């Protein structure tokens, strides 16, 4: 049916060294029967890390995929240090 989807889930632990705090990240990619693709990214940053310069996503798509709708704080960089 039209509610069919394929979900890809990626879990990552990011750390700069063996005794440093870990940033937990989770990405889900839902490919819907309508051919829509929904990407969600979340990161949990421990309070012991005072500031993270950038956590983001870079997406490259094949030619012919020009119809993209972005629901975010864009269209330009939206880091708090900008």
Secondary structure, 3 states (H helix, E strand, C coil): CCCCEEEEEEEEEECCCCCCCCEEEEEEEEEECCCCEEEEEEEECCCCCCCCCCCCCCCCCCCCCCCCCCCCCCCCCCCCCC
